[in-house]
Amino acid sequence: MNRPRRIQFGGVGVLLLAFATSLAAAQETPPAGPAQDSSSKADKPNKKKYSHLNDFLVRGTVFNEKALSFPEVELRLRKEGDKKFKWETYTNSRGEFAVRVPQGSNYEILVHVKGFADQTRTVEAKGGGNEETLVFRMQPIAGDAK
């Protein structure tokens, strides 16, 4: 084992020697952490991670009757034929939204905001691309005082 060289500059040489010795000791010892037992890993089921690599992206913008961006509009998505909505989001401050859904189905999108007529669209996510861009123009309900 090589012995560290001592540099004499007053008390600095002792400090450098102590630092070099502690650095060498830290490299030899394994890092302290929770002990891992191989049997504990075997007891846990292998959880498959979901990859968004093949997801379909539904994105778009919602405008009000004056052609201004419409924030905080509720959008709900479900597979065509399903009763319950599975995905839900709101538009951001610029009236934009984006939702990832699995490919291979058609999806119904419901756009809802109080005082405006609901709008529904169907998006085909079966193939030929991996995203769809939509634009919604909300119309106020007739007779509704704003």
Backbone as numpy.savetxt, mean C-alpha at the origin, in Angstrom:
# Nx Ny Nz CAx CAy CAz Cx Cy Cz
47.72 -14.30 15.75 46.89 -13.14 15.75 47.77 -11.90 15.75
47.47 -10.97 14.88 48.24 -9.75 14.80 47.91 -8.85 15.98
48.97 -8.29 16.51 48.80 -7.40 17.65 48.62 -5.98 17.11
47.59 -5.24 17.58 47.38 -3.89 17.08 48.55 -3.00 17.45
48.88 -2.12 16.53 49.99 -1.19 16.75 49.54 -0.08 17.68
50.43 0.31 18.52 50.15 1.37 19.47 50.73 2.67 18.93
49.88 3.66 18.80 50.30 4.96 18.35 50.35 5.87 19.56
51.49 6.53 19.74 51.67 7.36 20.92 51.43 8.83 20.59
50.34 9.34 21.01 50.02 10.76 20.96 49.39 11.13 22.29
50.10 10.98 23.32 49.56 11.24 24.64 48.63 10.11 25.04
47.44 10.42 25.51 46.46 9.41 25.92 45.64 8.87 24.77
45.85 9.37 23.56 45.05 8.95 22.41 45.40 7.53 21.99
46.66 7.12 22.18 47.09 5.78 21.80 46.33 4.71 22.56
46.12 4.92 23.83 45.38 3.96 24.65 43.93 3.89 24.18
43.38 5.02 23.82 42.00 5.06 23.35 41.84 4.30 22.03
42.78 4.47 21.10 42.73 3.75 19.84 42.88 2.25 20.05
43.74 1.84 20.96 43.94 0.43 21.26 42.66 -0.17 21.84
42.03 0.53 22.74 40.79 0.05 23.34 39.68 -0.06 22.30
39.61 0.90 21.39 38.60 0.86 20.33 38.83 -0.32 19.39
40.09 -0.55 18.99 40.41 -1.66 18.09 40.10 -3.00 18.74
40.40 -3.13 20.04 40.14 -4.37 20.76 38.64 -4.63 20.85
37.85 -3.60 21.15 36.40 -3.80 21.26 35.77 -4.09 19.90
36.34 -3.52 18.84 35.84 -3.79 17.49 36.10 -5.22 17.10
37.28 -5.74 17.40 37.62 -7.12 17.09 36.74 -8.08 17.88
36.45 -7.77 19.14 35.61 -8.63 19.96 34.17 -8.63 19.45
33.70 -7.50 18.95 32.33 -7.42 18.43 32.18 -8.24 17.16
33.23 -8.35 16.37 33.15 -9.11 15.13 33.16 -10.61 15.39
33.77 -11.05 16.49 33.86 -12.47 16.79 32.59 -13.01 17.43
31.88 -12.22 18.20 30.69 -12.70 18.90 29.46 -12.50 18.03
28.53 -13.46 18.03 27.30 -13.29 17.25 26.44 -12.20 17.85
25.63 -11.52 17.03 24.78 -10.45 17.56 23.75 -10.99 18.53
23.51 -10.22 19.56 22.53 -10.62 20.56 21.13 -10.38 20.01
20.27 -11.33 20.15 18.91 -11.19 19.65 18.07 -12.33 20.17
16.82 -12.39 19.77 15.97 -13.47 20.25 16.45 -14.81 19.71
16.49 -15.76 20.59 16.92 -17.10 20.19 15.86 -17.71 19.29
16.33 -18.27 18.18 15.39 -18.89 17.25 15.55 -20.40 17.32
14.46 -21.05 17.59 14.44 -22.49 17.67 13.86 -23.02 16.38
14.52 -24.00 15.78 14.04 -24.52 14.50 12.69 -25.22 14.64
12.39 -25.73 15.83 11.10 -26.40 16.02 9.95 -25.40 16.04
10.21 -24.15 16.48 9.13 -23.17 16.52 8.74 -22.74 15.11
9.71 -22.72 14.18 9.38 -22.40 12.79 8.55 -23.51 12.15
8.81 -24.74 12.53 8.09 -25.87 11.94 6.64 -25.90 12.39
6.36 -25.35 13.58 5.00 -25.36 14.10 4.09 -24.36 13.38
4.67 -23.27 12.85 3.87 -22.25 12.19 3.60 -22.65 10.74
2.36 -22.48 10.29 2.07 -22.80 8.89 2.73 -21.77 7.97
3.11 -22.22 6.79 3.71 -21.30 5.82 2.63 -20.41 5.26
2.74 -19.13 5.55 1.75 -18.18 5.08 2.22 -17.64 3.74
1.39 -17.80 2.73 1.74 -17.35 1.39 1.51 -15.85 1.30
2.52 -15.12 0.82 2.40 -13.69 0.65 1.67 -13.40 -0.65
0.77 -12.41 -0.61 0.02 -12.03 -1.79 0.82 -11.03 -2.60
0.93 -11.27 -3.88 1.66 -10.37 -4.76 0.67 -9.54 -5.57
0.90 -8.25 -5.63 0.04 -7.36 -6.40 0.51 -7.24 -7.84
1.43 -8.11 -8.24 2.02 -8.05 -9.56 0.97 -8.17 -10.66
0.00 -9.03 -10.49 -1.01 -9.28 -11.53 -2.35 -8.61 -11.24
-2.38 -7.65 -10.33 -3.63 -6.96 -10.01 -4.03 -6.00 -11.12
-5.31 -5.68 -11.12 -5.89 -4.73 -12.07 -6.09 -3.43 -11.33
-5.65 -2.33 -11.92 -5.75 -1.02 -11.27 -6.92 -0.24 -11.85
-7.85 0.13 -10.99 -8.97 0.98 -11.37 -8.69 2.35 -10.77
-8.54 3.35 -11.62 -8.27 4.69 -11.11 -9.05 5.71 -11.91
-9.16 6.89 -11.36 -9.90 7.92 -12.06 -10.07 9.17 -11.24
-10.96 10.03 -11.75 -11.22 11.32 -11.13 -12.72 11.55 -11.09
-13.19 12.21 -10.04 -14.60 12.56 -9.90 -14.70 14.09 -9.91
-15.63 14.59 -10.74 -15.86 16.03 -10.84 -17.28 16.34 -10.41
-17.51 17.57 -9.93 -18.87 18.00 -9.59 -19.53 18.61 -10.81
-20.73 19.19 -10.63 -21.49 19.73 -11.76 -20.84 20.96 -12.38
-19.91 21.58 -11.66 -19.21 22.77 -12.17 -17.84 22.41 -12.77
-17.60 21.13 -12.98 -16.36 20.60 -13.55 -15.15 20.86 -12.65
-15.38 20.92 -11.35 -14.30 21.05 -10.38 -14.06 19.69 -9.72
-12.84 19.43 -9.31 -12.54 18.16 -8.66 -13.39 18.03 -7.39
-13.79 16.80 -7.11 -14.74 16.54 -6.03 -14.07 15.66 -4.96
-13.59 16.26 -3.86 -12.96 15.45 -2.81 -13.98 14.74 -1.93
-13.51 13.70 -1.26 -14.28 12.94 -0.27 -15.54 12.30 -0.83
-15.48 11.82 -2.05 -16.58 11.07 -2.65 -16.33 9.60 -2.38
-17.36 8.88 -1.98 -17.23 7.46 -1.66 -17.35 6.62 -2.93
-16.42 5.67 -3.09 -16.46 4.72 -4.20 -16.43 3.32 -3.60
-17.34 2.47 -4.06 -17.39 1.09 -3.60 -17.33 0.16 -4.80
-16.59 -0.93 -4.68 -16.43 -1.89 -5.76 -16.82 -3.28 -5.30
-17.36 -4.06 -6.24 -17.67 -5.46 -5.98 -17.59 -6.21 -7.30
-17.42 -7.52 -7.19 -17.45 -8.34 -8.39 -18.87 -8.34 -8.95
-18.97 -8.39 -10.25 -20.28 -8.38 -10.89 -21.06 -9.61 -10.45
-22.27 -9.40 -9.97 -23.10 -10.49 -9.49 -23.07 -10.66 -7.98
-22.09 -10.11 -7.30 -22.03 -10.20 -5.84 -23.02 -9.21 -5.22
-23.45 -9.52 -3.99 -24.37 -8.63 -3.28 -23.64 -7.59 -2.47
-22.54 -7.98 -1.83 -21.82 -7.06 -0.95 -20.63 -6.44 -1.67
-20.36 -5.20 -1.29 -19.18 -4.51 -1.82 -17.96 -4.96 -1.03
-16.90 -5.27 -1.74 -15.69 -5.78 -1.09 -14.63 -4.70 -0.90
-14.56 -3.72 -1.79 -13.57 -2.66 -1.72 -14.26 -1.32 -1.57
-13.65 -0.43 -0.81 -14.21 0.89 -0.59 -13.07 1.90 -0.49
-13.26 3.06 -1.08 -12.26 4.12 -1.00 -12.95 5.47 -1.14
-12.21 6.52 -0.91 -12.70 7.88 -1.06 -11.73 8.65 -1.96
-12.24 9.66 -2.65 -11.37 10.48 -3.47 -10.53 11.37 -2.57
-9.35 11.71 -3.08 -8.46 12.58 -2.32 -8.83 14.04 -2.55
-7.98 14.96 -2.13 -8.28 16.39 -2.24 -8.35 16.86 -3.69
-7.80 16.09 -4.61 -7.86 16.45 -6.03 -8.94 15.67 -6.78
-9.77 14.95 -6.05 -10.86 14.20 -6.65 -10.43 12.90 -7.30
-9.23 12.43 -7.01 -8.69 11.23 -7.62 -8.83 10.02 -6.70
-8.88 8.84 -7.32 -8.94 7.60 -6.57 -8.17 6.52 -7.32
-7.82 5.46 -6.62 -7.17 4.29 -7.22 -7.41 3.09 -6.32
-7.79 1.96 -6.94 -8.06 0.72 -6.21 -7.48 -0.44 -7.01
-6.80 -1.35 -6.33 -6.29 -2.56 -6.97 -7.24 -3.71 -6.68
-7.60 -4.44 -7.74 -8.48 -5.60 -7.61 -7.85 -6.77 -8.39
-8.16 -8.00 -8.02 -7.62 -9.14 -8.77 -8.17 -9.17 -10.20
-7.34 -9.59 -11.14 -7.78 -9.71 -12.53 -8.67 -10.94 -12.69
-9.43 -10.95 -13.79 -10.21 -12.14 -14.12 -11.70 -11.99 -13.93
-12.20 -10.84 -13.54 -13.63 -10.65 -13.31 -14.05 -9.28 -13.83
-15.36 -9.10 -13.90 -15.91 -7.77 -14.14 -16.27 -7.18 -12.79
-16.09 -5.86 -12.66 -16.34 -5.20 -11.38 -17.32 -4.06 -11.57
-18.22 -3.93 -10.60 -19.17 -2.82 -10.58 -18.63 -1.75 -9.63
-18.68 -0.50 -10.07 -18.22 0.62 -9.26 -19.40 1.52 -8.98
-19.64 1.81 -7.71 -20.71 2.70 -7.30 -20.08 3.96 -6.73
-20.47 5.11 -7.27 -19.97 6.40 -6.79 -21.12 7.07 -6.05
-20.88 7.44 -4.79 -21.95 7.99 -3.95 -21.45 9.21 -3.20
-22.27 10.27 -3.23 -22.04 11.45 -2.40 -23.40 12.07 -2.12
-23.58 12.57 -0.91 -24.86 13.14 -0.50 -25.22 14.35 -1.36
-26.48 14.39 -1.82 -26.98 15.50 -2.61 -26.78 15.33 -4.11
-26.14 14.21 -4.52 -25.89 13.95 -5.93 -26.40 12.56 -6.29
-26.77 12.38 -7.54 -27.27 11.09 -8.01 -26.12 10.08 -8.05
-26.39 8.86 -7.55 -25.38 7.81 -7.58 -25.11 7.41 -9.03
-23.87 7.02 -9.29 -23.50 6.53 -10.61 -22.87 5.16 -10.47
-23.15 4.30 -11.44 -22.61 2.94 -11.45 -21.98 2.68 -12.81
-20.81 2.05 -12.78 -20.13 1.64 -14.01 -19.60 0.23 -13.83
-19.45 -0.46 -14.95 -18.86 -1.79 -14.94 -17.51 -1.73 -15.65
-16.52 -2.34 -15.04 -15.18 -2.39 -15.59 -14.82 -3.84 -15.86
-14.29 -4.12 -17.05 -13.88 -5.48 -17.39 -12.40 -5.63 -17.08
-12.09 -6.54 -16.17 -10.70 -6.77 -15.75 -10.27 -8.18 -16.11
-10.74 -8.67 -17.27 -10.44 -10.06 -17.65 -9.18 -10.20 -18.47
-8.71 -9.16 -19.08 -7.49 -9.28 -19.87 -7.35 -8.11 -20.81
-6.24 -8.08 -21.53 -6.01 -7.02 -22.48 -5.42 -5.78 -21.86
-5.07 -5.81 -20.62 -4.48 -4.65 -19.94 -4.50 -4.86 -18.46
-3.87 -3.95 -17.75 -3.86 -4.11 -16.30 -4.33 -2.86 -15.58
-4.96 -1.92 -16.31 -5.54 -0.77 -15.63 -6.64 -0.14 -16.48
-7.52 0.58 -15.80 -8.63 1.29 -16.43 -8.73 2.65 -15.76
-8.84 3.69 -16.58 -8.98 5.05 -16.06 -10.40 5.53 -16.33
-11.07 6.01 -15.29 -12.47 6.44 -15.38 -12.61 7.90 -15.00
-13.66 8.53 -15.52 -14.02 9.90 -15.14 -15.50 9.91 -14.82
-15.84 10.43 -13.66 -17.24 10.56 -13.24 -17.57 12.04 -13.12
-18.72 12.42 -13.68 -19.23 13.78 -13.55 -20.54 13.71 -12.77
-20.50 14.13 -11.53 -21.66 14.00 -10.65 -22.69 15.07 -10.98
-23.96 14.67 -10.91 -25.08 15.58 -11.18 -25.91 15.73 -9.90
-26.23 16.96 -9.53 -27.04 17.14 -8.31 -28.44 16.57 -8.50
-29.02 16.13 -7.42 -30.39 15.60 -7.45 -31.34 16.77 -7.68
-32.28 16.61 -8.61 -33.22 17.68 -8.95 -34.04 18.06 -7.71
-34.20 19.36 -7.48 -34.99 19.84 -6.36 -34.23 19.91 -5.06
-32.96 19.51 -5.06 -32.16 19.53 -3.84 -31.54 20.91 -3.67
-31.84 21.59 -2.59 -31.30 22.93 -2.33 -29.91 22.79 -1.76
-28.98 23.48 -2.36 -27.58 23.41 -1.88 -27.24 24.61 -1.05
